[in-house]
Amino acid sequence: MGHPRKLKKKYSTPGHPFEKGRIEEENKLLNEYGLKNKKEVWKVKSKVRNFRAQARAIQADRTENRVRREQILMDNLKRIGLVKEGGLDEVLALDVKDLLERRLQTIAYRKGLARSIKQARQFITHGHIAINGRKVTVPGYIVKVEEEGQIGYYGKAPSIEEKKVAVPVTEVETKPKIPKAGGETQ
């Protein structure tokens, strides 16, 4: 057991840091899901990799524990909405986008609580979004299926200024400045 203040990383960095294809894919995910940095992509990839590794280990297991382990894994994944009624094949087909769709930031945006995915992140970090009346300030929170219908604003909706859409400013005619006698302008 490690020191409580020295937590271990929840992700692993890419083996080849400068692969053009991987970088473009990660940048696309960053923009599509409004993520802060690549570390968030790597965390999600690690979680999906872990689920798939568990499924492969269960498939290879030939003991009587296999059924119990499979049931536990499937119950956990059904609870967070990653699988429906399928078996381990559905777990092996999981993708990073499947887990990114279950984040609070994405669900708040899809429910219309924010006008953009980035605004959804801002509302969450500023404490405007709640699940079942409890404020949640973590945009990466994985929403469970039973909590999905309970997502809403914390207290009252955010102020109108935060929800306004930028309106283009029209050019206003200005009077030419007439110099006064002392060299000052009006």
C-alpha positions as CSV (number, residue, x, y, z in Angstrom):
1,M,0.0,0.0,0.0
2,G,1.4,3.4,-1.0
3,H,1.4,6.7,0.6
4,P,-2.0,8.4,0.5
5,R,-0.6,11.7,-0.6
6,K,1.4,10.0,-3.4
7,L,-1.3,8.6,-5.6
8,K,-0.3,6.6,-8.7
9,K,-1.1,7.8,-12.2
10,K,-4.5,6.7,-13.6
11,Y,-3.2,6.6,-17.2
12,S,-0.2,5.7,-19.3
13,T,1.4,8.0,-21.8
14,P,1.8,6.8,-25.4
15,G,4.9,4.8,-26.2
16,H,5.6,6.9,-29.3
17,P,4.9,10.5,-28.4
18,F,5.1,12.0,-31.9
19,E,2.9,9.8,-34.0
20,K,1.0,12.0,-36.4
21,G,-2.1,9.8,-36.7
22,R,-2.5,9.4,-33.0
23,I,-2.0,13.1,-32.3
24,E,-4.7,14.0,-34.9
25,E,-7.1,11.5,-33.4
26,E,-6.6,12.8,-29.9
27,N,-7.0,16.4,-31.1
28,K,-10.3,15.5,-32.8
29,L,-11.5,13.9,-29.5
30,L,-10.3,17.0,-27.5
31,N,-12.4,19.3,-29.8
32,E,-15.5,17.0,-30.1
33,Y,-15.8,16.4,-26.3
34,G,-14.4,19.6,-25.0
35,L,-11.6,18.0,-23.0
36,K,-9.0,20.1,-21.2
37,N,-5.9,18.3,-22.3
38,K,-4.6,15.0,-23.6
39,K,-4.3,13.6,-20.1
40,E,-8.1,13.2,-20.0
41,V,-8.0,11.2,-23.3
42,W,-5.3,9.0,-21.9
43,K,-7.3,8.4,-18.7
44,V,-10.4,7.3,-20.7
45,K,-8.2,5.1,-22.9
46,S,-6.8,3.4,-19.8
47,K,-10.2,2.7,-18.4
48,V,-11.4,1.2,-21.7
49,R,-8.2,-0.8,-21.9
50,N,-8.8,-2.1,-18.4
51,F,-12.4,-3.2,-19.1
52,R,-11.3,-5.0,-22.2
53,A,-8.4,-6.7,-20.4
54,Q,-10.8,-7.9,-17.7
55,A,-13.1,-9.3,-20.4
56,R,-10.2,-11.2,-22.1
57,A,-9.1,-12.6,-18.8
58,I,-12.6,-13.8,-18.1
59,Q,-12.8,-15.5,-21.5
60,A,-9.6,-17.3,-20.8
61,D,-10.7,-18.4,-17.4
62,R,-12.0,-22.0,-17.4
63,T,-12.8,-22.3,-13.7
64,E,-16.1,-22.1,-11.9
65,N,-15.3,-18.4,-11.0
66,R,-15.8,-17.4,-14.6
67,V,-19.6,-17.0,-14.5
68,R,-19.4,-14.9,-11.2
69,R,-16.6,-12.7,-12.5
70,E,-18.4,-12.2,-15.8
71,Q,-21.6,-11.2,-14.0
72,I,-19.8,-8.7,-11.8
73,L,-18.1,-7.1,-14.8
74,M,-21.3,-6.9,-16.8
75,D,-23.3,-5.5,-13.9
76,N,-20.7,-2.7,-13.4
77,L,-20.8,-1.8,-17.1
78,K,-24.6,-1.9,-17.3
79,R,-24.8,0.4,-14.3
80,I,-22.7,3.0,-16.1
81,G,-24.5,2.4,-19.4
82,L,-21.6,1.0,-21.5
83,V,-23.3,-2.3,-22.4
84,K,-26.9,-3.3,-22.7
85,E,-27.6,-7.0,-22.6
86,G,-24.7,-8.5,-24.6
87,G,-21.9,-10.6,-23.3
88,L,-18.2,-10.2,-23.3
89,D,-18.2,-9.6,-27.0
90,E,-19.9,-6.3,-26.4
91,V,-17.2,-5.4,-23.8
92,L,-14.4,-6.3,-26.3
93,A,-16.0,-3.9,-28.8
94,L,-15.9,-0.9,-26.5
95,D,-14.4,2.2,-27.8
96,V,-13.1,5.4,-26.2
97,K,-16.0,7.4,-27.6
98,D,-18.4,5.1,-25.7
99,L,-16.9,6.1,-22.4
100,L,-16.6,9.8,-23.4
101,E,-20.3,9.8,-24.1
102,R,-21.0,8.8,-20.4
103,R,-19.1,11.8,-18.9
104,L,-21.1,14.4,-17.1
105,Q,-19.8,17.2,-19.4
106,T,-21.1,15.4,-22.5
107,I,-24.5,14.4,-21.0
108,A,-25.1,18.0,-19.7
109,Y,-24.4,19.3,-23.2
110,R,-26.6,16.7,-24.9
111,K,-29.5,17.5,-22.5
112,G,-29.4,21.1,-23.5
113,L,-28.1,22.5,-20.2
114,A,-25.4,24.4,-22.0
115,R,-25.0,25.9,-25.5
116,S,-21.6,24.3,-26.2
117,I,-19.5,21.5,-24.8
118,K,-17.0,23.9,-23.4
119,Q,-19.8,25.9,-21.7
120,A,-21.0,22.6,-20.2
121,R,-17.5,22.1,-18.7
122,Q,-17.6,25.7,-17.3
123,F,-21.0,25.3,-15.8
124,I,-19.9,22.1,-14.1
125,T,-16.6,23.5,-12.7
126,H,-18.4,26.6,-11.5
127,G,-20.9,24.5,-9.6
128,H,-24.0,25.1,-11.7
129,I,-24.8,21.5,-12.5
130,A,-26.2,19.0,-10.0
131,I,-27.1,15.3,-10.0
132,N,-30.1,14.6,-7.8
133,G,-29.8,18.0,-6.1
134,R,-26.2,17.5,-5.2
135,K,-23.6,19.8,-6.8
136,V,-21.0,17.9,-8.9
137,T,-17.9,19.9,-10.0
138,V,-16.1,17.1,-11.9
139,P,-16.6,17.3,-15.7
140,G,-15.2,13.8,-16.0
141,Y,-17.7,12.2,-13.6
142,I,-19.1,9.0,-15.2
143,V,-22.8,9.2,-15.0
144,K,-24.7,6.1,-14.0
145,V,-27.9,5.2,-15.9
146,E,-30.2,5.8,-13.0
147,E,-28.6,9.3,-12.4
148,E,-29.0,10.4,-16.0
149,G,-32.6,11.7,-15.6
150,Q,-31.6,13.6,-12.4
151,I,-29.1,15.9,-14.0
152,G,-30.1,19.6,-13.8
153,Y,-29.1,23.0,-12.6
154,Y,-27.9,23.4,-9.0
155,G,-30.4,25.8,-7.4
156,K,-31.5,28.2,-10.1
157,A,-30.3,28.3,-13.7
158,P,-27.1,30.2,-14.4
159,S,-27.5,33.9,-15.0
160,I,-28.7,35.2,-18.4
161,E,-25.3,36.8,-19.1
162,E,-23.7,33.4,-19.2
163,K,-26.3,32.0,-21.6
164,K,-26.4,35.0,-24.0
165,V,-25.3,34.4,-27.6
166,A,-22.9,36.9,-28.9
167,V,-24.7,39.5,-31.0
168,P,-22.7,41.3,-33.7
169,V,-22.3,45.0,-32.9
170,T,-23.5,47.3,-35.7
171,E,-21.4,50.3,-36.6
172,V,-22.6,53.4,-34.9
173,E,-22.2,56.8,-36.6
174,T,-20.1,59.2,-34.5
175,K,-20.0,62.9,-34.8
176,P,-16.7,64.4,-35.8
177,K,-14.9,65.9,-32.9
178,I,-14.8,69.6,-33.1
179,P,-11.8,71.2,-31.4
180,K,-12.6,73.8,-28.8
181,A,-10.8,77.1,-28.4
182,G,-8.2,75.8,-26.0
183,G,-7.2,72.9,-28.2
184,E,-9.4,70.4,-26.4
185,T,-11.9,68.2,-28.3
186,Q,-15.5,67.8,-27.5
